[in-house]
Amino acid sequence: MWYLYIIVGIAAVIIGAVIGFVVGRIYRRNATENTIATAKQEAARIVTAAVTEAETKKKETLLEAKDEIHRLRTEADKELRERRSEVQRQERRLVQKEENIDKKLENLETKEENLNKKLKNVEEKLAEVDSIKKSQFEMLERISGYTKEQAKDYLLKTLEDELIHEKAAKIMEYDQKLHEEADEKAKHIISCAIQRCAAGHAAEATVSVIPLPDDELKGRIIGREGRNIRTLESMTGVDLIIDDTPEAITISSFDPVRREVARITIERLIADGRIHPARIEEMFEKAQKEVEHTIKQEGERAVIEAGINGIHPELIKLLGRLKYRTSFGQNVLNHSLEVSYIAGLIAAELGADVTMARRAGLLHDIGKSIDHQHEGSHIELGVEQARKYKESEGVIHAIHAHHGDVEAKTVVACIVQAADAISAARPGARRENVQNYIKRLEKLEEIATSFSGVERSFAIQAGREIRIIVKPDEVSDDQMIIVARDIVKRIEEELEYPGQIKVHLIRESRAIDFAK
């Protein structure tokens, strides 16, 4: 029976659940319907409110649009009226301008007619003038005896003569003014430099003469079968000249250092009295060391006297070798010191770099110390040595330009050029080869006589002046100045000379007759 109770309980539970579900379903449906009805009512209210508000907005917008249209129409009418007024003003102005243009055109037409009449009158007058001019020319040709072309040539020749005169006068004026100013400045600078520098005269050459106490020593120096003289010549590299000159022998060599070593060697052999190959070799080594020591001392002395610091020791040795080198009889070391002094003094006068000028002046001929052992000019060798031992570019350029091989681009290079010329050109500084001297004088006279109108020329004052006699019928007084100028230019271009050369032109007219 108990299971019946269970079944009944389960059935009751199921029935209760079904009834609850149905009731809940009904309740939820009623609640949903109420919510939907409420929502519909709210939606209807919102729609009604929106429609009402839209109608209100529409009315307001229409009113605003009507106001804006009215305002724009008013502004457009106003602008249209203004534009009409402006157009009317422009039309009036155009009408006025057209009237003015018409008046001007009428005036221009009147003026053109008057101008045409005047042009016609002018053409008639020009034709009349040409006729008169032609008749006057014909009359002038009859009176003067010249044709038109001849008269033109005459006038041109007269004008050319006047221009030559004026040109010569101007050249003379400017040349005199330039010379006066340049001479005054140059004399001041050079005199200030030279008066503070003194130097000796040329005395050395390429041979050394050794006095002998006795002519018997000549035989001992030659030695048995000439072995002593051969040893001397092979060791020292010089030529010994043993001739009929009493109590003297001559050493000849283009290398001054070798010549000096040979001289010291022979003098010591003569003093010692023992002359044989072994003793010659011993004395040669001692003389060589002594000369090397002297070279070093002379180089150091030159550097100290020039007041220069920081020169490479090898350059100092090369400077010392210049003690035994001569150029046209002038000692090159003394010349280098002299150039250094003068360059420094000129640089001080001009406000340039004094130290660099003295340094470049001292080293400008450094290449001459090795030009007997190496190929090339002393300028190329000097530039090479200066660059090798780290000299400054300013000094190297001054060495390169001191003979004009390259254009001088610095003040120091120009100063060294001037100082070198001053040292070489001063009286007594150098000896000049007689043949070269004669050739220079002949070339000087040849240049002068090559000009048209020159009759004769004479080089005088050791080539420092040339006097030129010109033909008076070919060269006028005014043309003389131009001819002198042209001759000076040719001399400067073609000749090398120390100092300056005075060109003196002479023109003389003579009339000779005889009373019978």
Protein Blocks (a to p, Z undefined) as FASTA:
>chain_A
ZZmmmmmmmmmmmmmmmmmmmmmmmmmmmmmmmmmmmmmmmmmmmmmmmmmmmmmmmmmm
mmmmmmmmmmmmmmmmmmmmmmmmmmmmmmmmmmmmmmmmmmmmmmmmmmmmmmmmmmmm
mmmmmmmmmmmmmmmmmmmmmmnopafklmmmmmmmmmmmmmmmmmmmmmmmmmmmmmmm
mmmmmmmmmmmmmmmpccdddfbdcbdcdddfbfklmmmmnogghlmmmmmmmmnopacd
ddfbehiacdddfblklmmmmmmmmmmmmmnopacfklmmmmmmmmmmmmmmmmmmmmmm
mmmmnopghiafklmmmmmmmmmpceehiafklmmmmmmmmmmmmmmmnopafklmmmmm
mmmmmmmmmmmmpgcdfklmmmmmmmmnopafklmmmmmmmnopaccfbfklmmmmmmmm
mmmmpghkaccdfklmmmmmmmmmmmmmmpghiabdcdeehhpaccddddfklmcfklmm
mmmmmmmmmmmmmpccehiaddddddddddddddZZ
